Amino acid sequence: MSDQSMPVALLGWKPLAKGSLRGFAKVRLGRSLVINDIPVLQSNGKAWASMPGKPLVDRDGQPMRDNKGKQRFSPILEWADRDASDRFSLAVVEAITREHGASALEVAQ
């Protein structure tokens, strides 16, 4: 991964623990781009953020599901390479933990 950090400012955090989902972030990337509804997930001790997606629906308007029964999503935005994706994810997770603490990404027992 590149040593260059991603310029991310956390504008909002909505916790929602459901499966590996921990909540949704709103960030400003650079000086001008605001991205809403960024899913932040955690599994096996690792937290990550991904770009928002739109739910896939069939021709009857019903949610499409994968073979595990999880709803499928189609990307709205995507990074051109894995390095940029990883830097963005790290920057979002760090912004959340900096402002809300590491417990913001943990599930209450």
PyMOL commands that place a pseudoatom at each C-alpha (Angstrom):
pseudoatom trace, name=CA, resn=MET, resi=1, chain=A, elem=C, hetatm=0, pos=[0.000, 0.000, 0.000]
pseudoatom trace, name=CA, resn=SER, resi=2, chain=A, elem=C, hetatm=0, pos=[1.179, 3.513, -0.797]
pseudoatom trace, name=CA, resn=ASP, resi=3, chain=A, elem=C, hetatm=0, pos=[2.459, 5.668, 2.069]
pseudoatom trace, name=CA, resn=GLN, resi=4, chain=A, elem=C, hetatm=0, pos=[0.310, 8.538, 0.811]
pseudoatom trace, name=CA, resn=SER, resi=5, chain=A, elem=C, hetatm=0, pos=[-2.728, 8.981, 3.071]
pseudoatom trace, name=CA, resn=MET, resi=6, chain=A, elem=C, hetatm=0, pos=[-6.206, 9.596, 1.723]
pseudoatom trace, name=CA, resn=PRO, resi=7, chain=A, elem=C, hetatm=0, pos=[-7.575, 13.077, 2.663]
pseudoatom trace, name=CA, resn=VAL, resi=8, chain=A, elem=C, hetatm=0, pos=[-10.783, 12.016, 4.451]
pseudoatom trace, name=CA, resn=ALA, resi=9, chain=A, elem=C, hetatm=0, pos=[-12.812, 14.075, 6.949]
pseudoatom trace, name=CA, resn=LEU, resi=10, chain=A, elem=C, hetatm=0, pos=[-15.571, 12.315, 8.895]
pseudoatom trace, name=CA, resn=LEU, resi=11, chain=A, elem=C, hetatm=0, pos=[-18.821, 14.298, 8.638]
pseudoatom trace, name=CA, resn=GLY, resi=12, chain=A, elem=C, hetatm=0, pos=[-21.147, 11.770, 10.219]
pseudoatom trace, name=CA, resn=TRP, resi=13, chain=A, elem=C, hetatm=0, pos=[-21.359, 8.298, 11.756]
pseudoatom trace, name=CA, resn=LYS, resi=14, chain=A, elem=C, hetatm=0, pos=[-24.529, 6.185, 12.128]
pseudoatom trace, name=CA, resn=PRO, resi=15, chain=A, elem=C, hetatm=0, pos=[-23.835, 3.025, 14.145]
pseudoatom trace, name=CA, resn=LEU, resi=16, chain=A, elem=C, hetatm=0, pos=[-25.792, -0.058, 13.078]
pseudoatom trace, name=CA, resn=ALA, resi=17, chain=A, elem=C, hetatm=0, pos=[-24.554, -3.474, 14.208]
pseudoatom trace, name=CA, resn=LYS, resi=18, chain=A, elem=C, hetatm=0, pos=[-26.029, -6.155, 11.959]
pseudoatom trace, name=CA, resn=GLY, resi=19, chain=A, elem=C, hetatm=0, pos=[-23.880, -9.135, 11.038]
pseudoatom trace, name=CA, resn=SER, resi=20, chain=A, elem=C, hetatm=0, pos=[-20.473, -7.763, 10.052]
pseudoatom trace, name=CA, resn=LEU, resi=21, chain=A, elem=C, hetatm=0, pos=[-21.941, -4.274, 9.420]
pseudoatom trace, name=CA, resn=ARG, resi=22, chain=A, elem=C, hetatm=0, pos=[-20.986, -1.736, 12.091]
pseudoatom trace, name=CA, resn=GLY, resi=23, chain=A, elem=C, hetatm=0, pos=[-22.563, 1.381, 10.623]
pseudoatom trace, name=CA, resn=PHE, resi=24, chain=A, elem=C, hetatm=0, pos=[-22.541, 3.985, 7.893]
pseudoatom trace, name=CA, resn=ALA, resi=25, chain=A, elem=C, hetatm=0, pos=[-20.148, 6.900, 7.522]
pseudoatom trace, name=CA, resn=LYS, resi=26, chain=A, elem=C, hetatm=0, pos=[-20.457, 10.213, 5.732]
pseudoatom trace, name=CA, resn=VAL, resi=27, chain=A, elem=C, hetatm=0, pos=[-17.095, 11.635, 4.649]
pseudoatom trace, name=CA, resn=ARG, resi=28, chain=A, elem=C, hetatm=0, pos=[-15.589, 14.465, 2.669]
pseudoatom trace, name=CA, resn=LEU, resi=29, chain=A, elem=C, hetatm=0, pos=[-12.853, 13.306, 0.345]
pseudoatom trace, name=CA, resn=GLY, resi=30, chain=A, elem=C, hetatm=0, pos=[-10.413, 16.089, -0.406]
pseudoatom trace, name=CA, resn=ARG, resi=31, chain=A, elem=C, hetatm=0, pos=[-12.035, 19.513, -0.424]
pseudoatom trace, name=CA, resn=SER, resi=32, chain=A, elem=C, hetatm=0, pos=[-15.147, 18.926, -2.488]
pseudoatom trace, name=CA, resn=LEU, resi=33, chain=A, elem=C, hetatm=0, pos=[-16.498, 15.372, -2.707]
pseudoatom trace, name=CA, resn=VAL, resi=34, chain=A, elem=C, hetatm=0, pos=[-18.964, 14.243, -0.018]
pseudoatom trace, name=CA, resn=ILE, resi=35, chain=A, elem=C, hetatm=0, pos=[-19.786, 10.522, 0.052]
pseudoatom trace, name=CA, resn=ASN, resi=36, chain=A, elem=C, hetatm=0, pos=[-22.832, 9.353, 2.018]
pseudoatom trace, name=CA, resn=ASP, resi=37, chain=A, elem=C, hetatm=0, pos=[-23.795, 5.910, 3.320]
pseudoatom trace, name=CA, resn=ILE, resi=38, chain=A, elem=C, hetatm=0, pos=[-20.350, 4.307, 3.310]
pseudoatom trace, name=CA, resn=PRO, resi=39, chain=A, elem=C, hetatm=0, pos=[-20.760, 0.866, 4.862]
pseudoatom trace, name=CA, resn=VAL, resi=40, chain=A, elem=C, hetatm=0, pos=[-18.193, 0.103, 7.555]
pseudoatom trace, name=CA, resn=LEU, resi=41, chain=A, elem=C, hetatm=0, pos=[-17.757, -3.555, 8.428]
pseudoatom trace, name=CA, resn=GLN, resi=42, chain=A, elem=C, hetatm=0, pos=[-15.761, -5.664, 10.857]
pseudoatom trace, name=CA, resn=SER, resi=43, chain=A, elem=C, hetatm=0, pos=[-14.973, -9.363, 10.847]
pseudoatom trace, name=CA, resn=ASN, resi=44, chain=A, elem=C, hetatm=0, pos=[-12.219, -11.474, 12.364]
pseudoatom trace, name=CA, resn=GLY, resi=45, chain=A, elem=C, hetatm=0, pos=[-10.761, -8.452, 14.145]
pseudoatom trace, name=CA, resn=LYS, resi=46, chain=A, elem=C, hetatm=0, pos=[-10.385, -6.393, 10.946]
pseudoatom trace, name=CA, resn=ALA, resi=47, chain=A, elem=C, hetatm=0, pos=[-12.468, -3.315, 10.096]
pseudoatom trace, name=CA, resn=TRP, resi=48, chain=A, elem=C, hetatm=0, pos=[-12.884, -1.868, 6.619]
pseudoatom trace, name=CA, resn=ALA, resi=49, chain=A, elem=C, hetatm=0, pos=[-14.997, 0.591, 4.642]
pseudoatom trace, name=CA, resn=SER, resi=50, chain=A, elem=C, hetatm=0, pos=[-16.284, 0.192, 1.118]
pseudoatom trace, name=CA, resn=MET, resi=51, chain=A, elem=C, hetatm=0, pos=[-18.015, 2.433, -1.361]
pseudoatom trace, name=CA, resn=PRO, resi=52, chain=A, elem=C, hetatm=0, pos=[-21.808, 2.577, -1.148]
pseudoatom trace, name=CA, resn=GLY, resi=53, chain=A, elem=C, hetatm=0, pos=[-23.832, 0.395, -3.483]
pseudoatom trace, name=CA, resn=LYS, resi=54, chain=A, elem=C, hetatm=0, pos=[-27.394, 0.113, -4.641]
pseudoatom trace, name=CA, resn=PRO, resi=55, chain=A, elem=C, hetatm=0, pos=[-29.460, -2.993, -3.890]
pseudoatom trace, name=CA, resn=LEU, resi=56, chain=A, elem=C, hetatm=0, pos=[-30.090, -5.321, -6.808]
pseudoatom trace, name=CA, resn=VAL, resi=57, chain=A, elem=C, hetatm=0, pos=[-33.729, -6.212, -7.394]
pseudoatom trace, name=CA, resn=ASP, resi=58, chain=A, elem=C, hetatm=0, pos=[-35.367, -8.683, -9.737]
pseudoatom trace, name=CA, resn=ARG, resi=59, chain=A, elem=C, hetatm=0, pos=[-38.012, -7.765, -12.313]
pseudoatom trace, name=CA, resn=ASP, resi=60, chain=A, elem=C, hetatm=0, pos=[-40.710, -8.098, -9.627]
pseudoatom trace, name=CA, resn=GLY, resi=61, chain=A, elem=C, hetatm=0, pos=[-38.925, -5.579, -7.407]
pseudoatom trace, name=CA, resn=GLN, resi=62, chain=A, elem=C, hetatm=0, pos=[-37.802, -8.211, -4.902]
pseudoatom trace, name=CA, resn=PRO, resi=63, chain=A, elem=C, hetatm=0, pos=[-34.273, -8.048, -3.448]
pseudoatom trace, name=CA, resn=MET, resi=64, chain=A, elem=C, hetatm=0, pos=[-31.792, -10.350, -5.172]
pseudoatom trace, name=CA, resn=ARG, resi=65, chain=A, elem=C, hetatm=0, pos=[-29.827, -12.597, -2.816]
pseudoatom trace, name=CA, resn=ASP, resi=66, chain=A, elem=C, hetatm=0, pos=[-26.637, -14.620, -3.086]
pseudoatom trace, name=CA, resn=ASN, resi=67, chain=A, elem=C, hetatm=0, pos=[-26.383, -18.339, -2.311]
pseudoatom trace, name=CA, resn=LYS, resi=68, chain=A, elem=C, hetatm=0, pos=[-25.979, -17.507, 1.424]
pseudoatom trace, name=CA, resn=GLY, resi=69, chain=A, elem=C, hetatm=0, pos=[-29.197, -15.459, 1.454]
pseudoatom trace, name=CA, resn=LYS, resi=70, chain=A, elem=C, hetatm=0, pos=[-27.451, -12.085, 1.725]
pseudoatom trace, name=CA, resn=GLN, resi=71, chain=A, elem=C, hetatm=0, pos=[-28.805, -9.205, -0.319]
pseudoatom trace, name=CA, resn=ARG, resi=72, chain=A, elem=C, hetatm=0, pos=[-26.727, -8.367, -3.404]
pseudoatom trace, name=CA, resn=PHE, resi=73, chain=A, elem=C, hetatm=0, pos=[-25.529, -4.850, -4.227]
pseudoatom trace, name=CA, resn=SER, resi=74, chain=A, elem=C, hetatm=0, pos=[-24.163, -3.182, -7.332]
pseudoatom trace, name=CA, resn=PRO, resi=75, chain=A, elem=C, hetatm=0, pos=[-21.346, -0.626, -6.996]
pseudoatom trace, name=CA, resn=ILE, resi=76, chain=A, elem=C, hetatm=0, pos=[-22.153, 3.029, -7.600]
pseudoatom trace, name=CA, resn=LEU, resi=77, chain=A, elem=C, hetatm=0, pos=[-18.541, 4.210, -7.337]
pseudoatom trace, name=CA, resn=GLU, resi=78, chain=A, elem=C, hetatm=0, pos=[-15.384, 2.157, -7.444]
pseudoatom trace, name=CA, resn=TRP, resi=79, chain=A, elem=C, hetatm=0, pos=[-11.652, 2.700, -7.179]
pseudoatom trace, name=CA, resn=ALA, resi=80, chain=A, elem=C, hetatm=0, pos=[-9.444, 2.107, -10.211]
pseudoatom trace, name=CA, resn=ASP, resi=81, chain=A, elem=C, hetatm=0, pos=[-7.012, 0.031, -8.133]
pseudoatom trace, name=CA, resn=ARG, resi=82, chain=A, elem=C, hetatm=0, pos=[-6.770, -1.921, -4.889]
pseudoatom trace, name=CA, resn=ASP, resi=83, chain=A, elem=C, hetatm=0, pos=[-4.210, 0.449, -3.363]
pseudoatom trace, name=CA, resn=ALA, resi=84, chain=A, elem=C, hetatm=0, pos=[-6.589, 3.429, -3.555]
pseudoatom trace, name=CA, resn=SER, resi=85, chain=A, elem=C, hetatm=0, pos=[-9.402, 1.292, -2.154]
pseudoatom trace, name=CA, resn=ASP, resi=86, chain=A, elem=C, hetatm=0, pos=[-7.253, 0.168, 0.778]
pseudoatom trace, name=CA, resn=ARG, resi=87, chain=A, elem=C, hetatm=0, pos=[-6.072, 3.714, 1.543]
pseudoatom trace, name=CA, resn=PHE, resi=88, chain=A, elem=C, hetatm=0, pos=[-9.661, 5.004, 1.490]
pseudoatom trace, name=CA, resn=SER, resi=89, chain=A, elem=C, hetatm=0, pos=[-10.839, 2.183, 3.744]
pseudoatom trace, name=CA, resn=LEU, resi=90, chain=A, elem=C, hetatm=0, pos=[-8.030, 2.782, 6.230]
pseudoatom trace, name=CA, resn=ALA, resi=91, chain=A, elem=C, hetatm=0, pos=[-8.654, 6.545, 6.273]
pseudoatom trace, name=CA, resn=VAL, resi=92, chain=A, elem=C, hetatm=0, pos=[-12.388, 6.090, 6.960]
pseudoatom trace, name=CA, resn=VAL, resi=93, chain=A, elem=C, hetatm=0, pos=[-11.824, 3.540, 9.737]
pseudoatom trace, name=CA, resn=GLU, resi=94, chain=A, elem=C, hetatm=0, pos=[-9.128, 5.731, 11.338]
pseudoatom trace, name=CA, resn=ALA, resi=95, chain=A, elem=C, hetatm=0, pos=[-11.415, 8.794, 11.194]
pseudoatom trace, name=CA, resn=ILE, resi=96, chain=A, elem=C, hetatm=0, pos=[-14.216, 6.890, 12.955]
pseudoatom trace, name=CA, resn=THR, resi=97, chain=A, elem=C, hetatm=0, pos=[-11.964, 5.488, 15.681]
pseudoatom trace, name=CA, resn=ARG, resi=98, chain=A, elem=C, hetatm=0, pos=[-10.257, 8.862, 16.159]
pseudoatom trace, name=CA, resn=GLU, resi=99, chain=A, elem=C, hetatm=0, pos=[-13.586, 10.624, 16.709]
pseudoatom trace, name=CA, resn=HIS, resi=100, chain=A, elem=C, hetatm=0, pos=[-15.660, 7.869, 18.363]
pseudoatom trace, name=CA, resn=GLY, resi=101, chain=A, elem=C, hetatm=0, pos=[-13.066, 5.449, 19.784]
pseudoatom trace, name=CA, resn=ALA, resi=102, chain=A, elem=C, hetatm=0, pos=[-12.290, 1.862, 18.796]
pseudoatom trace, name=CA, resn=SER, resi=103, chain=A, elem=C, hetatm=0, pos=[-15.444, 0.689, 20.562]
pseudoatom trace, name=CA, resn=ALA, resi=104, chain=A, elem=C, hetatm=0, pos=[-17.512, 2.362, 17.816]
pseudoatom trace, name=CA, resn=LEU, resi=105, chain=A, elem=C, hetatm=0, pos=[-16.641, -0.610, 15.580]
pseudoatom trace, name=CA, resn=GLU, resi=106, chain=A, elem=C, hetatm=0, pos=[-17.223, -3.334, 18.184]
pseudoatom trace, name=CA, resn=VAL, resi=107, chain=A, elem=C, hetatm=0, pos=[-20.426, -5.219, 18.836]
pseudoatom trace, name=CA, resn=ALA, resi=108, chain=A, elem=C, hetatm=0, pos=[-21.826, -4.790, 22.327]
pseudoatom trace, name=CA, resn=GLN, resi=109, chain=A, elem=C, hetatm=0, pos=[-21.874, -8.142, 24.153]
for i in range(1, 109): cmd.bond("trace and resi %d" % i, "trace and resi %d" % (i + 1))
show_as sticks, trace
zoom trace
